[in-house]
Amino acid sequence: MQIKDVISKIEFKNISETLRSLCAYHTELSSRGELNNACPVKIFLKTGRTSVGFILNYTPESRSLVLVNNANLTATSSGLSILDVSSIEGVELDQFEKVYQFFPSTDVLEGIGDPPTIFGLEKDAAKLKTIAEKNLFSDLDIVIDREEFKNDETTKSGWALNEAIKNLRSLVEYKEFDDEFESEFVSSVEKLHIVSAKEENISLENKTLLLSLNCSQGIQGVPSASEIFDFLYNNL
């Protein structure tokens, strides 16, 4: 799918909803320590001024917005702007391909670019295993029901699997897991099993983390990195 096809399917309702979507995007990447890879937002104010940064706090009820100027939140100093939402006239995104999934749409089922291949996805899964070994000290056995995804006549299943591996990689690349979480993960999860199913779901049984993807919904039918982390945090 090309970026022009994606844009035509997304609902751009109003400034308030756009800011809400951007705040969800920036907050999730910040929680994973990846804000430096995020697409910043340029905000145009009715006074003619502009402000650029990352939205980490947005409260529609109070009509206020906190814009952080520095992506490196581990630094000892960071500037921020507190804006009145009523003063905002518009926003600009230079890298919309990084953020489109946080905007409401039920029609964007595929990613941007050429459809992923099973061979390429299996290589990505092997890289995921290597990263898990390095960051979580886990010898994670990754099992993908290849035929379930390969036999799908559409490209939606490939995109769903691609999204799942990408979200899992974002999770295991997180640099700030505490020792207790790492220990619980290693002792509780020995296998990651990714399957195609009628509903998306996450479960843990017999030391197997089962990630079920609703491939009929493409990238919309995949648990996000934050959903997987929350599940693990609450169930390990």
C-alpha angles and dihedrals in degrees: 000000000000124000091248090058091050094050092052091057100047123096111232098187107167142319093273094055091043091054090048091054092047092048090053090050096048093042093052093050091045091054089055094046091247102113090117088066094049128106108252120221125233111212122203115210126206089241089067094253125119133214126198129198147079125310109229100158127034124163113180091190093059092036091228132130131191115211117191114209098199123061091200099083091170088069119104092241136035132168122226140183126218109206134189105233091218088064093059117102101175148331136235129207120192094188105038091159088073096055109030094102091065092062118088114264135134094190101062099089099149134055129243119277134015117348113262119249126227089240092053092046092052089053089051089050090053089053089049090055091051092050091048090053091051101042103031099025087234127145090211118188108214117201123185121184091230098185093054090059097034095054095054107112092210129063093237094093092053091051091047092052090045090052092048093052091046091052092047090049090052088052099050092042090060106121101203106064110140121234093253093056092047091049093048091047093052093047096042105037121054100148136037112203119189117195140170112244143162091256133028112248145154122216139163122209133150090000091302119124105209116201111191117196125200094217093182085072094048113204089354091065097061128095111245123239090254092051091052091047092048090050093051093044091053098040108038 
